[in-house]
């Protein structure tokens, strides 16, 4: 499982011109689910993301997590994180989990996040989405459950 995590002042996601998810200060998570990922990966990833100390304290050091600041979470499915560009010019997405199976695991990820974070919003799985964000920093990190 792979995630691109962006610290944001605000973020939203639209489908067909309609806002389907919106948060204030917190994290935008672009989440890719790969072949072989399990609920164990989900539990690890949720815990890692919500406890990442990437918010600054008064002294300017990264020392607070999403939980510490009572921040919000916007999770957007992103199978293209598994795009393999090592051969040719068109990415191969064979490392991504199939849509039907990934949809279920995406739902479990959101459920586990909602058990621990006050506000969790999402995009629409498999939809064409417009994602809007105001980066805070900018701060962007990549997390891979297999590393």
N, C-alpha and C positions, 0 to 999 in steps of 0.2 A: 504494500500500500504506500502510495506516495502523496505528499501534500505540499503545496506551495502556500505558505502562510504570510499574509500581509497585515501589518499593524495599520489600522485605519482610524480616522476620525469619524468617518461614516462610510457606508456602502449600501448598495441596493442592487437588485437584479430584476430585470423586466423580461416578460415573455409576451410577444405580440403587443408591445406598447403598454402593458399593464404591469405595475410593480407587484411582484409576488413575494418579495422578501426585502426587508430594510432593517439596518442596525445603525446605532450610533457608535460611540467609541468601543473598539474591540478588535476582533480578528476576522478577516476574510480568509476562508480556507477553500482552496481549489483542491478537490480530493479525487485521486485516481485509484481505482481498485484493480489489482492485477491478478493474473492467473495464479491460483493457489492461495490467495488471501483467505483468511478465516476470521472468525469472531475474536480469536486471540489477537490478531493484528489490529482489529478495531479497538479493543479494550486498551491495548498498548498505545495506539495512536491518539485516542481521545485523551488519555492521561497525559501523554507527552505534550499535546497542543495546549491544553488548558493550564498546564503548569510551567510552560516555557516562560522564563523570566526575560521578557523582551519589552517590558514597559519601564520607563525611567522613574526613579525616585527623584526627590528634590535635588540631590547631589549630581544628577545626570547619569548615574550608573543604571544599567539594565538590571533591575533587582526585584521587579514585581511581575506577577503572572496575570493572566486574564481573570483568574479567581480572586487575586488580591485586589484588583481594581474594580471588581464586580462588572466586568466588561461584557459585551455581547458578541455573538458568534453568527456569522453568515457562512453556510456551507454550500458549495456549488460543485456538482459532479463534473469531473474533467478527465475523461478517458484518454485525452490526447497527451497526458503526462506520461503515458506509456509509448509514445511515438518513438520509434527506433529510426534514427537517421544515418546509421552507420553504412548503409548501402544505398546507392542511387540518390535520387532527388525527392522521391515521395516517401514520407514516413510510413513505416509499417506499424500497425497497432496490434499485432498478434500477441503482445505481452499483456494487453488489457483483458480483463475478465469479460465474458459475454454479458450482454445487456440484462437479460432476465435474472441471472444469478447476481450480478453487480447491483441491480435495483434493490434486491433484498438486503444485501450487506450495507448499502448506502442508508437504507431505512434503519438498520440496527445502529449504525454510526450516529445518526441523528438522535435516536432514542437514548443511547448511552450519554451523549452530550447533554441532552435535555435533563437527564437525571442529576447533572452536576452544575449546569450553567443556567442562570436566570432566564436569559432570552437567547433562543436559538432559532434562526430563520434559515430557509433554504431556497434554492432555485427549484426548477422543475426537471426531474430526471429525464434525460434524453431530449430535452427541448432545445431549440436554438434560443440562446439567452443573450441579453445585453447586460453586462456587469459594469456598474459605475462605482467608483471609489475615490475617496480622498485619502491618499497615503499619508501616514503619520511618520515622518522621518526623512525619507522613506525607510521602512524596515521590512525586509522580505527574507524569509528563511525557507529552506527546503528540508523536509523530513521524510525519511524512507524507513518503513518498519523492518526492512530486511538488512539494514546496515547498523 
